[in-house]
Amino acid sequence: MSEKIITSSDILFEHMEEVERLEQRIAELEATNKALRERVRWIPVSERLPPIDTPVIVQSAPWPKNITCAMRYDDSDGWLWGQLSGYNATLNRADSYEFDDDYEYLAWMPLPPPP
């Protein structure tokens, strides 16, 4: 009686559905990971600006580099940066921001979702 030699091709063929399912899952996880990395990275203002009237986290320039909450405000002359200011400041209220065309920021990132 001769012994059958099992090759890697035989094993792969036998488990092809499982291999395809796992490859699909890996592709899904890689896409999710890429989207998460994009969402939590610092975006240089030279690359892209945040949407108007959307609160974001910003890193100021030059020194000292502070991290604060700010948003861009649409003004009749263009747009201005506004920095969250005051004791009872509220993220989504324009009167909680101090707007000035002298604010300089290096980078920004979206706010995390609320708990």
C-alpha positions as a Markdown table, in Angstrom:
| # | Residue | x | y | z |
|---|---|---|---|---|
| 1 | Met | 0.0 | 0.0 | 0.0 |
| 2 | Ser | 1.5 | 3.3 | -1.1 |
| 3 | Glu | 1.4 | 6.3 | 1.2 |
| 4 | Lys | -0.2 | 9.5 | -0.3 |
| 5 | Ile | 2.0 | 12.6 | 0.0 |
| 6 | Ile | 0.1 | 15.7 | 1.0 |
| 7 | Thr | 1.4 | 18.9 | -0.5 |
| 8 | Ser | 0.8 | 22.5 | 0.6 |
| 9 | Ser | -1.3 | 22.8 | -2.5 |
| 10 | Asp | -3.6 | 20.0 | -1.3 |
| 11 | Ile | -3.9 | 21.8 | 2.1 |
| 12 | Leu | -4.6 | 25.2 | 0.5 |
| 13 | Phe | -7.2 | 23.7 | -1.9 |
| 14 | Glu | -8.9 | 22.0 | 1.0 |
| 15 | His | -9.1 | 25.2 | 3.0 |
| 16 | Met | -9.6 | 27.7 | 0.1 |
| 17 | Glu | -12.9 | 29.1 | 1.4 |
| 18 | Glu | -11.4 | 29.8 | 4.8 |
| 19 | Val | -8.3 | 31.4 | 3.3 |
| 20 | Glu | -10.6 | 33.7 | 1.1 |
| 21 | Arg | -12.7 | 34.6 | 4.1 |
| 22 | Leu | -9.6 | 35.5 | 6.2 |
| 23 | Glu | -8.1 | 37.5 | 3.3 |
| 24 | Gln | -11.4 | 39.5 | 3.1 |
| 25 | Arg | -11.4 | 40.1 | 6.8 |
| 26 | Ile | -7.7 | 41.3 | 6.7 |
| 27 | Ala | -8.6 | 43.7 | 3.9 |
| 28 | Glu | -11.6 | 45.0 | 6.0 |
| 29 | Leu | -9.4 | 45.5 | 9.1 |
| 30 | Glu | -6.6 | 47.2 | 7.1 |
| 31 | Ala | -9.2 | 49.7 | 5.7 |
| 32 | Thr | -10.6 | 50.3 | 9.2 |
| 33 | Asn | -7.1 | 50.8 | 10.6 |
| 34 | Lys | -6.2 | 53.3 | 7.9 |
| 35 | Ala | -9.4 | 55.3 | 8.5 |
| 36 | Leu | -8.7 | 55.4 | 12.3 |
| 37 | Arg | -5.1 | 56.5 | 11.7 |
| 38 | Glu | -6.3 | 59.3 | 9.4 |
| 39 | Arg | -8.9 | 60.4 | 11.9 |
| 40 | Val | -6.6 | 60.8 | 14.9 |
| 41 | Arg | -3.5 | 62.2 | 13.2 |
| 42 | Trp | -2.4 | 65.8 | 13.3 |
| 43 | Ile | -3.2 | 67.5 | 9.9 |
| 44 | Pro | -0.8 | 70.3 | 9.0 |
| 45 | Val | -2.7 | 73.5 | 8.1 |
| 46 | Ser | -0.5 | 73.6 | 5.0 |
| 47 | Glu | -2.1 | 70.3 | 3.9 |
| 48 | Arg | -5.7 | 71.1 | 4.6 |
| 49 | Leu | -7.8 | 73.4 | 6.8 |
| 50 | Pro | -10.7 | 72.2 | 8.9 |
| 51 | Pro | -14.3 | 73.0 | 7.8 |
| 52 | Ile | -15.7 | 76.4 | 8.8 |
| 53 | Asp | -17.6 | 76.5 | 12.1 |
| 54 | Thr | -16.3 | 73.1 | 13.2 |
| 55 | Pro | -14.5 | 73.0 | 16.6 |
| 56 | Val | -11.1 | 71.2 | 16.3 |
| 57 | Ile | -8.0 | 70.6 | 18.4 |
| 58 | Val | -5.1 | 72.9 | 17.3 |
| 59 | Gln | -1.4 | 73.3 | 18.0 |
| 60 | Ser | -0.3 | 76.9 | 18.0 |
| 61 | Ala | 2.8 | 78.4 | 16.5 |
| 62 | Pro | 5.4 | 79.5 | 17.0 |
| 63 | Trp | 6.6 | 79.2 | 20.6 |
| 64 | Pro | 5.2 | 78.4 | 23.1 |
| 65 | Lys | 3.3 | 75.6 | 21.3 |
| 66 | Asn | 0.0 | 75.2 | 23.0 |
| 67 | Ile | -2.8 | 72.8 | 22.3 |
| 68 | Thr | -6.2 | 74.2 | 22.5 |
| 69 | Cys | -9.6 | 74.1 | 20.9 |
| 70 | Ala | -10.3 | 76.4 | 18.0 |
| 71 | Met | -12.5 | 76.8 | 14.9 |
| 72 | Arg | -12.5 | 78.8 | 11.7 |
| 73 | Tyr | -15.2 | 81.5 | 11.4 |
| 74 | Asp | -16.5 | 82.8 | 8.2 |
| 75 | Asp | -16.2 | 86.6 | 8.2 |
| 76 | Ser | -17.3 | 89.1 | 5.6 |
| 77 | Asp | -13.6 | 89.6 | 4.8 |
| 78 | Gly | -12.8 | 85.9 | 4.6 |
| 79 | Trp | -12.3 | 83.7 | 7.5 |
| 80 | Leu | -10.6 | 84.0 | 11.0 |
| 81 | Trp | -9.4 | 81.5 | 13.5 |
| 82 | Gly | -11.2 | 81.5 | 16.8 |
| 83 | Gln | -9.8 | 80.2 | 20.0 |
| 84 | Leu | -12.0 | 78.8 | 22.8 |
| 85 | Ser | -12.0 | 81.4 | 25.5 |
| 86 | Gly | -13.7 | 82.0 | 28.9 |
| 87 | Tyr | -14.8 | 80.2 | 32.0 |
| 88 | Asn | -18.1 | 78.8 | 30.7 |
| 89 | Ala | -17.0 | 78.4 | 27.1 |
| 90 | Thr | -19.1 | 76.0 | 25.0 |
| 91 | Leu | -17.7 | 74.2 | 21.9 |
| 92 | Asn | -20.6 | 74.9 | 19.6 |
| 93 | Arg | -21.3 | 78.5 | 20.5 |
| 94 | Ala | -19.5 | 81.2 | 18.5 |
| 95 | Asp | -19.6 | 83.6 | 21.4 |
| 96 | Ser | -17.4 | 81.2 | 23.3 |
| 97 | Tyr | -14.5 | 82.0 | 20.9 |
| 98 | Glu | -12.1 | 84.8 | 20.6 |
| 99 | Phe | -11.6 | 85.5 | 16.9 |
| 100 | Asp | -8.4 | 87.1 | 15.6 |
| 101 | Asp | -6.5 | 87.1 | 12.3 |
| 102 | Asp | -3.2 | 86.9 | 14.3 |
| 103 | Tyr | -3.7 | 83.3 | 15.5 |
| 104 | Glu | -1.3 | 80.9 | 13.9 |
| 105 | Tyr | -1.6 | 77.2 | 14.1 |
| 106 | Leu | 0.7 | 74.5 | 12.8 |
| 107 | Ala | -1.7 | 71.6 | 12.8 |
| 108 | Trp | -5.2 | 70.4 | 13.8 |
| 109 | Met | -7.2 | 67.3 | 14.4 |
| 110 | Pro | -10.9 | 66.6 | 14.7 |
| 111 | Leu | -12.4 | 66.4 | 18.2 |
| 112 | Pro | -13.0 | 62.9 | 19.5 |
| 113 | Pro | -16.7 | 61.8 | 19.7 |
| 114 | Pro | -18.3 | 62.5 | 23.1 |
| 115 | Pro | -18.5 | 59.6 | 25.6 |
